[in-house]
């Protein structure tokens, strides 16, 4: 005598991802990270809960990294390349995760799936590097910044045995090397000026721009108030035209102002600098980060002057990397654009007959557009009690709007159903068919 099949679960016993809830404890303790909460599930094979949890965590990690990617790319770039992005990033998911935690976990979907609620601390910088260097999906102007070293107080370094150019070169090399390794394109103002001279009509006007003139252009000051030479006096177009050109090849300008240098290599030395970062690529513009750094090093009769410079600059930059540089990276990686990205969703049909599933899939296929993409479906549990069929789609919009689209299709097919539960972190929409209706 064969064993009787298990009775279908009661309505109150049928759990979905919406029933898996926990509390996030991870914190965004740096401008370089984002804490992203997601929910995901995995099919339980041969009652192997451990493997199902690992797979669900991997799926959730992919969702979190994908959300970070969507923050960094324009709508057009992401929607045209999401398959390439998904394939590449899936090979190295853990490279982009700083920390993670599973907030809640339990068996769901009549015990056939294992669901988790998880949070991930994702490195914005590492994802940015992947998009820029490996996938080449972010153009140069969005990843370029210009570094300018100035000294508005005309510091006399003769008593120290240094020239200002020694400090300038050391700071520039340190900043550019680190930022370039982080996936950005850091150039000094001389390279920027060369870029500005690429236009034949403007070459004569821009052929000898000083640092003061360059910074005046960035600040948008008028010719009357700027301390500029006669080359551009009464030439307001210098600012508007020059800034427009600069916006085409850079996003941020970092000004490092050396305010004081005291002592000698044979005694003790101190360096004081003020650093400011300005976004010149958007209408809001203006400074978004500003910090003052003071460092000191012990001198001595055997200290080499160049070593003292190197030490002071390295100590200063170590302090800059704690807060200032992460703010620059965050600003460089934030792109404000209109439009929606094609987000991954799973539509789960519960207790649907195969005929109704086919009709629903056909209607979805016909509704495909730039906003809705049909990916594939999984009917592994079509014969289970209750039956479960999963359809994967990509939709450019919020889950509640997708739910409206799906319910419209079912209403047109005169299928009675229960309205799905939706939430921002949910990537699946469970639609239960009401039995006895056609």
C-alpha positions as MATLAB code, in Angstrom:
seq = 'XXXXXXXXXXXXXXXXXXXXXXXXXXXXXXXXXXXXXXXXXXXXXXXXXXXXXXXXXXXXXXXXXXXXXXXXXXXXXXXXXXXXXXXXXXXXXXXXXXXXXXXXXXXXXXXXXXXXXXXXXXXXXXXXXXXXXXXXXXXXXXXXXXXXXXXXXXXXXXXXXXXXXXXXXXXXXXXXXXXXXXXXXXXXXXXXXXXXXXXXXXXXXXXXXXXXXXXXXXXXXXXXXXXXXXXXXXXXXXXXXXXXXXXXXXXXXXXXXXXXXXXXXXXXXXXXXXXXXXXXXXXXXXXXXXXXXXXXXXXXXXXXXXXXXXXXXXXXXXXXXXXXXXXXXXXXXXXXXXXXXXXXXXXXXXXXXXXXXXXXXXXXXXXXXXXXXXXXXXXXXXXXXXXXXXXXXXXXXXXXXXXXXXXXXXXXXXXXXXXXXXXXXXXXXXXXXXXXXX';
ca = [
       0.000    0.000    0.000;
       1.440    3.293   -1.086;
       1.799    6.133    1.378;
      -0.853    8.795    1.019;
       0.441   12.142   -0.212;
       0.832   14.750    2.535;
      -2.124   17.067    2.911;
      -1.699   20.546    1.432;
      -0.679   23.180    3.978;
      -3.330   25.316    5.568;
      -3.501   28.880    4.352;
      -1.959   30.202    7.549;
       0.920   27.704    7.233;
       1.945   28.768    3.719;
       4.789   31.200    4.249;
       6.517   33.403    1.664;
       9.525   35.706    1.752;
       7.230   38.434    3.041;
       7.054   36.423    6.294;
      10.841   36.305    6.753;
      11.807   39.458    8.649;
      14.773   40.489   10.763;
      16.540   43.593   12.053;
      19.574   45.167   10.389;
      22.558   45.817   12.679;
      25.180   46.714   10.030;
      25.970   50.429    9.769;
      27.277   52.619    6.958;
      30.404   53.676    8.817;
      32.171   55.078    5.740;
      31.110   57.074    2.659;
      32.596   54.222    0.603;
      30.024   51.627    1.673;
      26.293   51.086    1.356;
      24.273   48.775    3.586;
      21.696   47.081    1.373;
      18.939   44.822    2.692;
      17.503   42.115    0.427;
      15.468   38.924    0.622;
      16.066   35.776   -1.409;
      15.111   32.119   -1.526;
      16.466   28.798   -2.839;
      14.901   25.434   -3.632;
      15.597   22.764   -1.006;
      16.969   19.662   -2.744;
      16.822   16.340   -0.869;
      16.068   18.176    2.365;
      19.553   19.770    2.338;
      18.880   22.978    4.294;
      22.550   23.965    4.482;
      23.033   23.985    0.710;
      19.757   25.851    0.206;
      20.845   28.552    2.674;
      24.192   28.949    0.906;
      22.451   29.291   -2.456;
      19.883   31.763   -1.080;
      22.719   33.846    0.400;
      24.501   33.868   -2.965;
      21.312   35.014   -4.689;
      20.829   37.735   -2.081;
      24.442   38.874   -2.513;
      23.837   39.214   -6.240;
      20.746   41.326   -5.587;
      22.710   43.632   -3.241;
      25.638   44.106   -5.626;
      23.198   44.695   -8.487;
      21.527   47.471   -6.491;
      24.913   49.143   -6.005;
      25.546   48.863   -9.750;
      22.205   50.541  -10.501;
      23.245   53.490   -8.331;
      26.419   53.973  -10.362;
      25.097   53.645  -13.911;
      22.697   55.623  -16.016;
      19.391   54.024  -16.944;
      20.383   53.533  -20.580;
      23.779   52.002  -19.797;
      22.403   49.600  -17.199;
      19.392   48.447  -19.218;
      21.519   47.798  -22.304;
      24.134   45.811  -20.381;
      22.417   44.117  -17.420;
      23.055   40.615  -18.778;
      26.774   41.325  -19.225;
      26.935   42.945  -15.768;
      25.152   40.025  -14.095;
      27.405   37.457  -15.735;
      30.640   39.263  -14.862;
      29.829   40.253  -11.285;
      28.422   36.803  -10.422;
      31.930   35.370  -10.842;
      33.384   37.603   -8.105;
      30.470   38.505   -5.815;
      32.382   38.290   -2.545;
      34.983   40.768   -3.823;
      32.433   43.566   -3.423;
      31.145   42.603    0.045;
      32.740   44.237    3.106;
      30.442   42.534    5.623;
      27.119   40.687    5.719;
      24.552   39.264    8.097;
      21.538   36.961    7.837;
      18.732   38.709    9.712;
      16.138   35.919    9.571;
      15.704   32.535    7.900;
      13.038   29.818    7.611;
      11.466   27.270    5.315;
       8.852   28.826    3.039;
       6.570   27.837    0.145;
       5.184   24.746    1.910;
       8.684   23.811    3.036;
       9.978   23.524   -0.534;
      12.186   26.644   -0.402;
      14.503   28.208    2.155;
      14.157   31.957    2.526;
      16.477   34.500    4.111;
      16.348   38.175    4.994;
      19.909   39.527    4.784;
      21.918   42.748    4.831;
      25.169   43.402    2.983;
      27.761   46.134    3.350;
      28.822   46.734   -0.262;
      32.005   48.569   -1.301;
      31.090   51.356   -3.690;
      34.723   51.722   -4.755;
      35.223   48.072   -5.726;
      32.023   47.982   -7.764;
      33.018   51.280   -9.381;
      36.422   49.897  -10.374;
      34.760   46.840  -11.937;
      32.403   49.020  -13.979;
      35.155   51.389  -15.088;
      38.239   49.265  -15.641;
      36.874   45.808  -16.399;
      33.465   46.352  -17.996;
      34.286   49.877  -19.261;
      30.705   51.065  -18.738;
      31.476   54.459  -17.167;
      32.918   57.125  -19.437;
      36.117   58.965  -18.603;
      34.537   62.316  -17.766;
      32.511   60.693  -14.991;
      35.632   59.187  -13.441;
      38.075   62.083  -13.982;
      39.105   64.629  -11.384;
      41.628   67.454  -11.493;
      44.044   68.061   -8.611;
      45.479   71.535   -8.007;
      48.188   72.287   -5.416;
      48.225   75.936   -4.331;
      49.766   78.142   -1.646;
      47.788   81.346   -1.341;
      49.992   82.629    1.471;
      53.168   82.624   -0.656;
      55.044   80.539    1.896;
      58.809   81.132    1.972;
      60.464   77.726    2.252;
      64.082   78.887    1.875;
      64.851   78.424    5.570;
      63.751   74.811    5.315;
      65.934   74.094    2.330;
      62.849   73.276    0.247;
      61.191   74.761   -2.792;
      57.426   74.907   -3.033;
      57.621   72.672   -6.099;
      59.070   69.921   -3.874;
      55.936   69.899   -1.731;
      53.727   70.290   -4.809;
      55.248   67.317   -6.639;
      55.209   65.076   -3.580;
      51.539   65.817   -2.813;
      50.493   65.475   -6.440;
      52.257   62.140   -6.865;
      50.769   60.758   -3.656;
      47.203   61.842   -4.464;
      47.241   60.827   -8.120;
      48.809   57.429   -7.450;
      46.240   56.468   -4.830;
      43.179   57.764   -6.693;
      44.261   56.160   -9.964;
      44.627   52.839   -8.149;
      41.076   53.287   -6.886;
      39.704   53.325  -10.431;
      39.563   57.109  -10.938;
      41.483   59.265  -13.428;
      43.353   61.916  -11.467;
      45.231   64.573  -13.467;
      46.857   67.834  -12.464;
      45.779   71.245  -13.715;
      48.512   71.284  -16.405;
      46.968   68.254  -18.077;
      43.566   69.889  -17.762;
      44.838   73.050  -19.444;
      46.234   70.955  -22.278;
      42.791   69.423  -22.673;
      41.205   72.876  -22.772;
      43.540   73.913  -25.594;
      42.299   71.118  -27.850;
      39.745   73.466  -29.401;
      41.425   75.441  -32.208;
      39.266   78.507  -31.647;
      40.120   78.666  -27.947;
      43.766   77.649  -28.065;
      45.055   81.221  -28.147;
      42.896   82.212  -25.215;
      43.869   79.224  -23.065;
      47.497   78.818  -24.006;
      48.959   80.188  -20.746;
      46.495   79.700  -17.914;
      47.960   80.057  -14.444;
      46.776   78.213  -11.360;
      45.016   81.357  -10.153;
      43.200   81.675  -13.441;
      42.312   78.001  -13.456;
      40.867   78.149   -9.948;
      39.035   81.380  -10.737;
      37.400   79.625  -13.655;
      36.374   76.723  -11.386;
      34.971   79.132   -8.811;
      33.026   80.988  -11.498;
      34.233   84.377  -10.320;
      33.867   87.336  -12.664;
      36.814   89.047  -14.318;
      36.469   92.184  -12.220;
      36.909   90.413   -8.894;
      39.424   87.776   -9.953;
      43.148   88.478   -9.627;
      43.954   87.682  -13.232;
      46.298   89.138  -15.787;
      45.215   91.168  -18.800;
      44.854   88.005  -20.882;
      41.283   87.552  -19.748;
      40.230   90.853  -18.245;
      36.675   91.757  -19.322;
      36.316   88.332  -20.902;
      33.326   86.711  -19.163;
      33.214   84.055  -21.848;
      36.474   82.732  -20.385;
      34.540   81.408  -17.406;
      31.441   80.084  -19.122;
      33.249   78.576  -22.096;
      36.179   77.245  -20.085;
      33.953   75.624  -17.486;
      31.832   74.020  -20.180;
      34.939   72.511  -21.735;
      36.234   71.332  -18.382;
      32.915   69.656  -17.596;
      33.384   67.499  -20.682;
      36.573   65.939  -19.334;
      36.294   66.111  -15.530;
      33.721   65.831  -12.790;
      35.502   67.006   -9.645;
      38.311   69.445   -8.822;
      40.366   68.874   -5.650;
      42.262   71.939   -4.432;
      45.066   71.288   -1.955;
      46.121   74.575   -0.333;
      49.421   74.471    1.583;
      48.860   76.900    4.433;
      51.964   76.487    6.559;
      55.248   74.630    6.745;
      57.341   75.111    9.844;
      60.732   73.936   11.137;
      63.685   72.327    9.413;
      64.766   68.723    8.813;
      67.353   69.150   11.583;
      64.655   70.148   14.122;
      60.967   69.241   14.078;
      58.730   69.993   11.077;
      54.983   70.515   10.674;
      52.768   70.784    7.609;
      49.297   72.335    7.492;
      47.056   71.963    4.434;
      43.441   72.647    3.589;
      41.749   70.433    0.998;
      38.507   71.193   -0.805;
      36.629   69.133   -3.382;
      34.181   70.750   -5.811;
      31.767   69.060   -8.197;
      31.797   71.027  -11.460;
      29.724   68.602  -13.532;
      26.278   69.517  -12.213;
      24.257   72.661  -11.922;
      24.382   72.584   -8.120;
      28.198   72.540   -8.214;
      30.038   73.896   -5.222;
      32.204   72.313   -2.559;
      31.016   68.998   -1.104;
      34.067   68.185    1.066;
      36.498   70.374    3.003;
      39.099   69.382    5.605;
      42.109   70.856    7.406;
      45.077   68.592    8.192;
      48.031   69.275   10.493;
      50.901   66.795   10.735;
      54.318   66.896   12.371;
      57.483   64.784   12.262;
      60.642   64.690   14.351;
      63.802   65.953   12.719;
      67.457   65.326   13.488;
      71.008   66.025   12.333;
      71.010   63.011   10.020;
      67.557   63.455    8.480;
      67.541   63.750    4.681;
      65.356   66.691    3.522;
      63.646   64.682    0.769;
      62.780   61.972    3.300;
      61.243   64.594    5.570;
      59.047   65.858    2.700;
      57.977   62.331    1.833;
      57.146   61.559    5.450;
      55.089   64.715    5.960;
      53.133   64.114    2.747;
      52.501   60.440    3.533;
      51.287   61.263    7.042;
      48.986   63.942    5.644;
      47.565   61.647    3.023;
      47.010   58.901    5.600;
      44.701   61.338    7.423;
      43.027   62.349    4.149;
      42.168   58.737    3.351;
      40.165   58.350    6.557;
      37.353   60.701    5.580;
      38.129   63.159    2.791;
      39.042   60.662    0.049;
      35.988   58.438    0.698;
      33.790   61.524    0.265;
      35.449   62.207   -3.095;
      34.939   58.605   -4.190;
      31.288   58.741   -3.159;
      30.718   61.961   -5.114;
      32.524   60.587   -8.155;
      30.352   57.488   -8.151;
      27.006   59.203   -7.668;
      25.267   59.887  -10.962;
      21.941   61.682  -10.843;
      19.918   60.646  -13.872;
      16.302   60.192  -14.784;
      14.672   56.955  -15.846;
      14.210   53.551  -14.242;
      16.472   50.504  -14.345;
      15.314   46.988  -15.223;
      15.262   45.251  -11.836;
      15.035   41.444  -11.463;
      11.763   40.017  -10.128;
      10.294   36.541   -9.728;
       6.566   35.983  -10.220;
       5.390   32.921   -8.288;
       2.040   31.448   -9.366;
       0.474   29.326   -6.606;
      -2.268   26.754   -7.329;
      -2.506   27.695  -10.999;
      -3.502   25.049  -13.535;
      -1.042   24.480  -16.366;
      -3.483   25.932  -18.893;
      -3.724   29.175  -16.926;
       0.063   29.317  -16.508;
       0.517   29.037  -20.286;
      -2.020   31.781  -20.910;
      -0.383   34.015  -18.314;
       3.105   33.435  -19.760;
       1.831   34.170  -23.250;
       0.262   37.429  -22.092;
       3.509   38.422  -20.350;
       5.456   37.669  -23.501;
       3.147   39.912  -25.518;
       3.528   42.719  -22.967;
       7.309   42.845  -23.378;
       8.688   46.342  -23.866;
      11.613   48.522  -22.839;
      10.052   48.525  -19.378;
       9.213   44.797  -19.038;
      11.412   41.885  -20.149;
      10.418   38.212  -19.954;
      13.481   36.138  -18.932;
      12.469   32.498  -18.252;
      10.361   30.258  -16.024;
      10.758   27.267  -13.676;
       7.998   24.622  -13.363;
       9.959   22.143  -11.204;
       7.172   22.212   -8.605;
       4.233   22.363  -11.014;
       2.965   19.004   -9.686;
       3.556   19.789   -6.020;
       0.798   20.510   -3.492;
       0.231   23.379   -3.833;
       1.614   23.825   -7.355;
       4.293   26.496   -7.738;
       5.539   27.958  -11.028;
       8.151   30.708  -11.048;
       8.527   33.224  -13.888;
      11.592   35.482  -13.983;
      11.213   38.977  -15.421;
      12.986   42.322  -15.426;
      10.850   45.370  -14.749;
      11.780   49.076  -14.771;
       9.814   50.271  -11.803;
       8.709   49.547   -8.257;
       7.206   46.193   -7.229;
       3.757   47.684   -6.608;
       3.630   48.935  -10.204;
       4.649   45.505  -11.487;
       1.926   43.968   -9.314;
      -0.609   46.257  -10.980;
       0.531   45.048  -14.422;
       0.246   41.390  -13.395;
      -3.170   41.837  -11.820;
      -4.377   43.586  -14.964;
      -3.373   40.538  -17.038;
      -5.178   38.143  -14.678;
      -8.298   40.310  -14.570;
      -8.400   40.305  -18.377;
      -8.189   36.489  -18.304;
     -11.019   36.358  -15.715;
      -8.895   34.437  -13.205;
      -9.745   35.005   -9.563;
      -6.698   35.496   -7.309;
      -5.472   36.978   -4.068;
      -3.635   40.275   -4.310;
       0.131   39.715   -3.886;
       2.071   41.157   -0.955;
       4.678   43.725   -1.990;
       7.546   45.448   -0.177;
      10.633   47.396   -1.366;
      13.108   44.625   -0.441;
      10.986   41.811   -1.952;
      12.045   40.551   -5.362;
       9.271   37.973   -5.682;
       5.522   38.452   -6.047;
       3.397   35.472   -4.985;
       0.001   35.299   -6.674;
      -2.408   32.692   -5.314;
      -5.252   31.494   -7.505;
      -8.619   31.143   -5.807;
      -9.896   27.611   -6.439;
     -13.246   26.999   -8.019;
     -12.972   29.959  -10.424;
     -12.092   29.921  -14.113;
];
